[in-house]
Amino acid sequence: MRFDWRDDGKKLLWIAGIFAAFYWIPVDHPRVAGAVQESVALTAWYAREHVLLCLIPAFFIAGAIGVFVSQAAVIRYLGAKAKRIVAYTVASAAGTILAVCSCTVLPLFGGIYKRGAGLGPACAFLYSGPAINVLAIVLTANVLGWQLGLARALAAIIFAAVIGLLMALIFRREEAARQDRPDMALPDEEPKRRLWQEVLFFAAMVGILVFANWGAPPAATAGLWSTIFTWKWPITAVFGLGFALVLAVWFEIQWWKILATLAPTVLMALMLPQHPVVPFAFASIALAIITATGSDDNRDWFEASWGFAKQILPLLFGGVLVAGLLLGRPDHEGLIPSSWVASMVGGNGLGANLFAAVAGAFMYFATLTEVPILQGLIGAGMGQGPALALLLAGPALSLPNMLVISSVLGWKKTVTFVALVIIMATISGFLFGLLSS
């Protein structure tokens, strides 16, 4: 068997590079040892806080989109040939309602894109999901000032539409070819369920996703946010019961399977009130088993959800490991010292805004964590402009996020999407810095 320089040569370079990295890595250096520990710690935190409560529901929602949502409806309202005002309004509104992080939005984005959504509306949804987060905007205004909160809200809403329109314009030829494929034609479907029944089905799943991940309010904050946080798990349970009812009545799941899942879930919730993740995990596993062994449609639902999990999870965990190695966790050091970041974002110059946008794009921010991180950076001398640039680029992007987007869109579209976010965040931050100085 002859050595193929194109194929085998690339593999040889990868092997040599990985070997060299491990051979010469200074494992005894305190910063390297600390960075490795941070990488593992960040990944462990991500697994505990985001996989069960965020990604698992998102995988089930994405799989359901691929199986149960009418392809004709997706193409009609989000397709490249749909009315722009309708397509971008629907995409942005859906992202606003979900209020998810840059990783949780990925399976949902993949679901609507593969179902026939146009590149522009799909990218608008991809940006709006983590960026136009109502809770995060309220927290930004409360902690960092109403000017920064208002600027973040207005810029994020505009970004979602502009980035989507620019992506559609830049790749219009490829999109035209994609939309002309036979599988993208408006199918003549006979829906199995009425629209309101499917709306209730998805509303129940989205309710579970949103309220199970409802973040803690700022200290000493009263009002609706605090009240919902106090009652988040009972509210999640109500949505869970509604979801079970919908499955039994309209989705061909036998009642005995529903009751066999509900009984131990409720029992665990009552016995372990301080550990709500345990009954949540049990219910998720039971749903996977029920759908995998159910009717043809439900098996298709499980297989679509499992397909997203196989595609996305390895890339996400690999990206989180690298992000932790380079940047560490909040208030912890990775290979790149946090003092370097703080020194590069002082003032409101164009360079400081660009650096803030790029650094934010590669960092991983869980929902709402960007605000306390920015509070510390502003205290260390970060300008108002770079703060806005980081707010606009950071929550919407991350290194794990980019790896998964590339598996759906390819690297050319991914690099373009990331570049548009960084450029627009930089310009917005620079202008905001001029106005606020």
Buried (B, 14 or more C-beta within 10 A) or exposed (E): EEEEEEEEEEEEEEEEEEEEEEEEEEEEEEEBEBBBBBBEBBBEBBEEBBBBBBBBBBBBBBBBBBBBBBBBBBBBBBBBEBEBEEBBBBBBBBBBBBBBBBBBBBBBBBBBBBBBBBBBBBBBBBBBBBBBBEBBBBBBBBBBBEBBBEBBBEBBBEBBBBBBBBBBEBBEEEBEEBBEEEEBEBEEEEEEBEEEBBEBBBBBBBBBBBBBBBBEBBEEEEEEBBEBBEBBBEBBBBBBBBBBEBBBEBBEBEEEBBEEBBEEBBEBBEEEEEEBBBBBBBBBEBBBEBBBEBEEEBBBBBBBBBBBBEBBBEBBBBBBBBBBBBBBBBEBBBBBEBEEBBBBBBBBBEEBBBBBBBBBBBBBBBBBBBBBBBBEBBEBEBBBBBBBBBBBBBBBBBBBBBBBBBBBBEEEBBBBBBEBBBBBBBBBBBBBBEEBE
